[in-house]
């Protein structure tokens, strides 16, 4: 019976639980046990995992990647996991390469899909700056970082989770000190927004003129890579392989061509509306509604319509 270890990042609980779907795909048809390790003592997301590894050492902080690496190395030496999955969050991206080096295993970073090749697990990730996808076959133990929001786990049932207390031995007193914790308001991350109004090269320098539509719909502005590379918007709001994977209910693509790397950034989107002067752009083949015309003109007219039909006290 196989064993899969999932690092549970308390800053991204949804993405961490989503890794269970990746684990099931990797072990398709084979019975396996799912272990979770979390370094935040307050987090208790039981029911999804078979085992929850509770670390009993107050010296390990949830931002101390050195001691986190030491701890997971000890766990692997005890349990011999067949697969180690880590969410590709900022902390996960610091932890994974350090751990792979320590364990002497290969690391497949930023996985966005999982397949099979001659009976072996094939991990798929963007390559050549997102211009193409690479399939990588790795010898066990498999270790990978998984892009957030790529996999959505639907539990077949919530079972009983066995809590295992683990006391690591090779722990050092950390020299790191948390100075402050910054928290933003709601919907600071485009991944959390249910509505995204996204602009591409077709809107160019008029990009920020799409913001009133996002505000009117209670959503957020996002951008294609072309807009980000032009310096008009930051990478924090970029959709695509080299940006973020998003799953909104409504995605409005304004002047977006729809290259492979951009389309791969859209996962489980319920409705896509494309506004483009080119009705044959690749993004249009995925769209529920296609509007052929100028994107900025569309934005202005739709915002006017929303304001006209929305009661004044609700604007």
C-alpha positions in Angstrom: 0.0 0.0 0.0 1.4 3.4 -1.0 1.9 6.4 1.2 1.5 10.0 0.0 2.6 13.0 2.1 0.9 16.3 1.6 2.4 19.5 3.0 -0.6 21.5 4.3 0.0 25.2 3.9 -2.3 27.0 6.4 -2.1 30.1 4.3 -3.8 28.2 1.4 -6.1 25.5 2.9 -8.2 25.1 -0.2 -5.1 24.5 -2.4 -3.7 22.1 0.1 -6.8 20.0 0.2 -6.9 20.1 -3.6 -3.6 18.1 -3.6 -5.7 15.1 -2.6 -7.1 15.0 -6.1 -3.5 15.0 -7.5 -2.6 12.2 -5.1 -5.6 10.1 -6.3 -4.6 10.7 -9.9 -1.0 9.6 -9.3 -2.2 6.5 -7.5 -5.0 5.7 -9.9 -6.3 2.2 -9.2 -3.9 1.6 -6.3 -4.8 1.8 -2.7 -2.8 4.4 -0.8 -2.9 6.3 2.4 -2.8 10.1 2.5 -0.8 11.8 5.2 -0.9 15.5 6.0 1.7 17.6 7.8 1.1 21.1 9.0 3.3 23.2 11.2 0.5 25.4 12.5 -0.8 23.9 15.8 -4.1 25.7 15.4 -5.0 24.0 12.1 -7.1 20.9 12.3 -8.5 20.1 8.9 -9.4 16.5 9.6 -11.7 14.3 7.7 -10.1 14.6 4.3 -6.8 12.9 5.2 -6.2 9.4 6.5 -3.5 10.6 8.9 -2.7 14.0 10.4 0.9 14.4 11.5 0.9 16.6 14.6 4.4 18.1 15.2 5.1 18.4 18.9 7.9 20.9 19.0 7.2 24.5 19.7 10.6 25.5 18.2 9.3 24.8 14.7 7.6 27.9 13.3 5.3 27.7 10.3 7.7 30.0 8.4 11.0 28.3 9.3 11.9 26.3 6.2 15.2 25.0 7.7 13.5 23.1 10.6 10.5 22.2 8.5 12.9 20.5 6.1 14.6 18.7 9.0 11.3 17.5 10.3 10.0 16.2 6.9 13.3 14.5 6.3 12.9 12.6 9.6 9.3 11.7 8.7 10.3 10.4 5.3 13.1 8.2 6.9 10.5 6.7 9.1 7.5 6.3 6.7 9.3 6.1 3.3 6.6 8.0 1.4 6.1 7.0 -2.2 5.0 10.6 -3.1 5.5 14.0 -1.5 3.2 16.8 -2.7 3.7 20.5 -1.8 1.5 23.4 -2.9 3.4 25.9 -5.1 2.8 28.7 -2.7 5.5 31.2 -1.7 6.4 29.1 1.3 6.1 25.8 -0.6 8.4 27.0 -3.3 11.1 27.7 -0.6 10.5 24.4 1.1 10.4 22.0 -1.9 13.8 22.4 -3.5 15.5 22.4 -0.1 13.7 19.1 0.8 14.4 17.5 -2.5 18.1 18.3 -2.2 18.1 16.8 1.3 16.3 13.6 0.3 18.3 13.2 -2.9 15.2 13.0 -5.2 14.1 14.8 -8.3 11.6 17.7 -8.0 9.0 18.5 -10.7 7.9 22.1 -10.1 4.7 23.9 -10.9 2.7 20.8 -12.0 -0.6 21.7 -13.8 -1.8 18.3 -14.9 -1.2 14.6 -14.3 -1.3 11.8 -16.9 0.1 8.3 -17.6 2.8 7.1 -20.0 3.5 3.4 -20.4 2.0 2.7 -17.0 4.0 5.4 -15.3 2.9 8.7 -13.8 3.5 11.6 -16.1 3.7 15.1 -14.5 2.9 17.9 -16.8 4.2 21.4 -16.3 4.8 24.6 -18.4 8.2 24.9 -20.2 10.0 27.5 -22.2 8.3 30.3 -20.4 4.9 28.8 -20.8 5.1 28.4 -24.6 4.7 24.7 -24.4 3.9 21.9 -21.9 6.4 19.3 -20.8 5.5 15.8 -19.6 8.0 14.5 -17.0 8.3 10.9 -15.8 10.1 10.5 -12.5 11.3 7.6 -10.5 9.8 7.2 -7.0 9.7 8.7 -4.6 7.8 11.3 -6.6 8.1 14.8 -5.4 6.3 17.8 -6.9 5.0 21.2 -6.3 1.4 21.7 -7.6 0.0 25.0 -8.8 -2.8 26.3 -6.6 -6.4 26.0 -8.0 -5.4 23.4 -10.6 -7.0 20.5 -8.8 -10.3 20.6 -7.0 -10.9 17.8 -4.6 -14.4 16.5 -4.1 -14.5 14.1 -1.1 -16.3 10.9 -1.7 -16.9 10.8 2.0 -15.4 12.5 5.1 -13.8 9.7 7.0 -12.0 9.5 10.3 -8.6 11.0 10.5 -6.0 9.4 12.8 -3.8 12.0 14.5 -0.2 10.9 14.9 2.0 12.9 17.3 5.5 13.2 16.1 8.5 14.5 18.0 11.4 15.4 15.7 14.9 15.1 16.9 17.1 17.2 14.6 15.6 20.6 15.4 17.6 23.8 15.9 16.7 27.0 17.6 15.6 29.3 14.8 17.1 32.7 14.4 14.0 33.9 12.4 11.5 36.2 14.1 8.1 37.1 12.8 8.0 40.9 13.0 4.4 41.4 11.9 1.6 39.7 10.0 0.0 41.7 7.2 -3.5 40.9 6.3 -5.4 42.4 3.3 -9.1 43.0 2.8 -11.4 40.5 1.0 -10.6 39.5 -2.6 -7.0 40.7 -2.5 -6.0 37.7 -4.7 -7.6 37.3 -8.1 -7.8 33.5 -7.3 -10.4 34.3 -4.7 -12.7 36.4 -7.0 -15.9 35.0 -8.4 -15.8 37.5 -11.3 -12.8 38.5 -13.3 -12.7 41.2 -15.9 -9.5 40.5 -17.8 -7.7 42.6 -20.4 -5.2 41.6 -23.1 -3.2 43.1 -25.9 -6.3 44.2 -27.7 -7.0 46.9 -25.0 -3.3 47.9 -24.7 -2.7 51.2 -23.0 -6.5 51.5 -22.2 -6.2 48.5 -19.9 -7.3 50.3 -16.7 -10.4 51.6 -18.4 -11.8 48.1 -17.8 -11.8 48.6 -14.0 -15.2 50.3 -13.8 -16.8 47.1 -15.2 -15.0 44.9 -12.6 -16.2 47.2 -9.8 -19.8 47.3 -11.2 -19.9 43.4 -11.2 -18.3 43.1 -7.8 -15.2 41.5 -9.2 -11.5 42.1 -9.9 -9.3 43.2 -12.8 -6.9 40.6 -14.2 -4.5 40.7 -17.1 -2.9 38.6 -19.8 0.9 38.2 -20.0 1.2 40.7 -22.8 -0.2 43.5 -20.6 2.2 42.5 -17.7 5.2 42.3 -20.0 4.4 45.8 -21.3 4.6 47.1 -17.7 1.0 48.2 -17.6 0.0 45.7 -14.9 1.8 43.7 -12.2 2.3 39.9 -12.3 0.1 39.6 -9.2 -3.0 39.9 -11.4 -1.7 37.9 -14.4 -3.7 34.9 -15.5 -1.9 32.0 -17.2 0.9 29.5 -16.7 3.5 32.2 -15.8 0.8 34.0 -13.7 -2.0 32.5 -11.7 -4.5 29.6 -12.2 -8.0 31.0 -11.7 -11.5 29.4 -11.3 -14.0 32.2 -11.3 -17.7 31.8 -12.0 -17.5 34.5 -14.7 -14.5 35.4 -16.8 -14.8 38.3 -19.2 -11.9 38.3 -21.7 -11.4 41.7 -23.3 -9.1 41.9 -26.2 -7.4 38.6 -25.2 -6.2 36.4 -28.0 -6.0 33.2 -25.9 -2.6 31.6 -26.2 -1.9 28.2 -24.7 -0.2 29.6 -21.7 -3.2 31.9 -21.0 -5.9 29.2 -21.6 -4.1 26.8 -19.2 -4.6 29.4 -16.5 -8.4 28.9 -16.7 -9.7 26.0 -14.7 -13.3 25.1 -14.0 -14.6 28.5 -15.1 -18.4 28.4 -15.3 -18.9 31.1 -17.9 -16.6 32.9 -20.3 -17.5 36.0 -22.3 -15.1 37.1 -25.0 -15.0 40.6 -26.6 -12.7 40.7 -29.5 -12.4 42.2 -33.0 -11.2 38.8 -34.1 -14.0 36.3 -33.6 -11.6 33.4 -34.5 -9.2 34.1 -31.7 -8.5 30.8 -29.7 -10.2 32.2 -26.6 -13.5 32.4 -28.5 -13.6 28.6 -29.0 -13.9 28.3 -25.2 -16.4 31.1 -24.7 -20.1 30.8 -23.9 -20.7 34.3 -25.4 -18.6 36.0 -28.1 -19.0 39.7 -28.8 -17.3 40.9 -32.0 -16.2 44.5 -31.6 -14.1 47.0 -29.6 -13.5 45.9 -26.0 -13.3 49.3 -24.5 -16.5 50.5 -26.2 -18.2 47.3 -24.9 -17.0 48.1 -21.3 -18.4 51.7 -21.5 -21.8 50.7 -22.8 -22.2 47.8 -20.3 -21.2 50.0 -17.4 -23.8 52.6 -18.5 -26.4 49.9 -18.8 -25.6 48.5 -15.3 -25.8 52.0 -13.7 -29.1 52.7 -15.5 -30.8 49.5 -14.4 -29.3 49.3 -10.9 -31.1 51.2 -8.1 -29.0 54.2 -6.9 -28.6 53.0 -3.4 -27.1 49.7 -4.6 -24.4 51.2 -6.8 
